[in-house]
Structure formats: C-alpha cells, structure tokens
C-alpha cells in the first residue's frame, strides 16, 4: 500500500499535501471506501515526516469528510452513504401519467450540484461565517450577484430592493403579508393560479376576479373593480398566464399600469414562466419599478427542486418585506442562496433554461400533432395548454374518463375565483410526464376521448 503514496515537496504545508494526496487516491479508486489507512507511524516513516504531521493530516481529512477514525481500530476511507437505503424509493406509486401539475421538465442536476458542494470543503471558517449570517434580506454581495444575472436578462434590479424566498409560493405569501392584505380584497384574473386561491383562504383575503380576453385581464373591468372595491393590490401573470396561456401585449401592460398608478394599486407580477419564451414584451417591473412587486423562481427551469425564488419590490416596501420574512422564517438560509448564486455563476442556470426551451419545443410538437382540430390555446415556450372541451363532454366527466385511461388532467374549477362560472375546459401540462414517450402516450389517449366523445350509458328496459 505504501507505494501508492508519493514523496512530499519540501516547500509548502506537508499536512495539506497529504490531505490532497488522500483526496486524489480516493478519487482514482487507489483507496476504496472502507479501506484501512496505514498506521500513522508507518506512513510517517515512508513520507519522511513526523508522526505529528500525519496526525494533523488525518484530522484535517476527517474534518473534510474523506476519512473516518474508529477508536481502537485506526483510520479508514469514509464509506459513501447508501442513499437508496437511507431515503428509500422517492418515486410515487401512482401509475397514471400526470398532466395536471404545471412543473418544469426534470433535468440531470446531481453531477453539477455534487461538484458545487465539494467546494464547500475548502471554505473553512468562512463557511461558518456564512451560516451565522441572519439578515432577513441576506448579505449585499449575494443580492448584487443575483442582480448581475437578472440584469443580463434585461432587468434593472437594485440590490437594496431585492429579496429571496423559499420558492414562489412563499414569495407570494410574503407579498400579501408585507402589504397588510390579511382580511382585505385583492384583484386577480378570473381564472387564476391555484396557489393564490389557497393563500387567500388561509389569510381571509377576498379575491375579485377580472374578465379575461386573449391578452389577459381587461382594462375596463379592472377600472370598474378598482372604483367599486378600492383594493390595495392586483395580482396577475402577464406572461404565459396560468391557466389560459395568455401573453399580455406591451400596450395592454401600459394601460394596466396607468390605471393602477392613478389609483395607487400595487401590482404583484408573477413571472415564474417569463424566462421561457424566446421573445416576450417588457416585464411590468421594467416599465414601472415603483408600482410593481416582481416575483420569479428557479422552479420552472433554472434549477427545479431548489425551492429558491426572488422578489424585487418598490423601495417603500423594504421594511415591510423584512418584517414579513422575520415573521415567517426569520431569514432565508444564506447557504441556500449561496448555492443558487454559485449555480448561476457556473453557468448551470443559463444552460438549464436553454435545455428547458429545447424540450418545450419538442413537447409542443407532440401537443400540436395530437390536438389538431381541437379548440386549444398554446403559446411558444409555455409549459401548459388550455383545452376547451368539445360539445358532449362535461369537465368533471372528461377528467374522470381521462383518469380511467391512466391520464390525470387539471379541471377548470381549480382556477376559478369569486364564485364565477367554471368554463368547460381543462389545463394540460407538458412538463410533468417523465419522458416524451409518456407524454405522447397520454396525449394520444386524450385525443381518442376528445374525438370520440363520451360513451353513452346503456339503457335499462
């Protein structure tokens, strides 16, 4: 075993050299997990150093997770945890193909993340300093780094007005709390993101739905509701609206902003899918940064599963957002934020978005093939489509028929606010199916149902 160890350089820290050799020997499989290391005295003789140097090296290697010491037995290469045994099966047991949840495509992240996490082994006491940071708005360098990335996408965010959250749903909750909207009225699209509906019920917020057309909310109806209810806030998704897929034109955005400025209504702009289209109008926060709270997250492309989101708010809401963060989670983990920043700086976020767009285009082709001739709406870059059901189908009836065929879709009733009538439609999500093959299978089954119509019950005579 001694022959795998190289003699040390005379210059430099000898203990550090030994640790680096250990790391390389493990990486090259010259030392295997669970293998016993040489006694410290024997290795000291071979490398021509003191036993104290070997002791320091073993201690540092153990602190870095390379080896482990066993009392009375010696030091061993640390075995990797058996995550399959530790975590068990992480796959659900539902055999149906899901088209009901509006998620991004699953991409391989483990290798890049593993490399990123290994870098923390060199951070030393600076890692402790990072973990001890408990500012609710997170440290300025993290916010500056985030702004550098968003500004490359055409935004002009200011670090002092930037906040982080545990995903977009938590970010939306922070917005509602910071604006003191508990028990108040909030305007939104008449067909709306279900997460807002859930939060509104929890916070006793009364949602008032606005009429929609091909571009999103209608300015005339917005003005009517503002004059009638005097709300503080308007929530909307101007790009790839959920569930209708509408993309609001810049002219419409300008009209909405002007009305809200005249009546001092803050706009909460949910832009979680906004980075997916190749082209889109300017975001509302770029047009009127002091009128808009902008909300986005990594979940729809940059890093699915990280539960990381960011908000840019008007300056006058800074204290209220800090208080909302303190009241809900005290602070956003600086380690989580650092992982997100490193993911960006390594180029992984941009690459993931590029890959997401490529796969969106692939799946959109499947959608157009199977839904040809049917009444559906889809926008390039979108993760979902809005399908109006043919005559003869009722929404609940179609959802159940699809389930019996092994496909789960989202009924229109999940998106309705303000007790308005539910349209006879469903949302189909393109990202939830694990593969193009499964999506192709699911869409083929739905196409048969849609084209053939519901089965006629047999009459009992």
Secondary structure, DSSP 8 states (H G I E B T S, - for coil): -GGGS----SSS-HHHHHHHHHHHHHHTTSS-TT-B---HHHHHHHHT--HHHHHHHHHHHHHTTSEEEETTTEEEE-----HHHHH---S----SEE-SS--------HHHHHHHHHGGGG-THHHHHHHH---TT--HHHHHHHHHHHHHTT----GGGEEEESHHHHHHHHHHHHTT-TTSEEEEESB--HHHHHHHHHTT-EEEEE-EETTEE-HHHHHHHHHHH--SEEEE--SS-TTT-----HHHHHHHHHHHHHTT-EEEEE-TTTTTSSS----HHHH-TTTEEEEEESTTTTSTTS--EEEE--GGGHHHHHHHHHHHTSS--HHHHHHHHHHHHTTHHHHHHHHHHHHHHHHHHHHHHHTTTSEEE--TT-SEEEEE--TT--HHHHHHHHHHTTEE-EEGGGGB-TT----SEEEEESSSSSSHHHHHHHHHHHHHHHHH---------
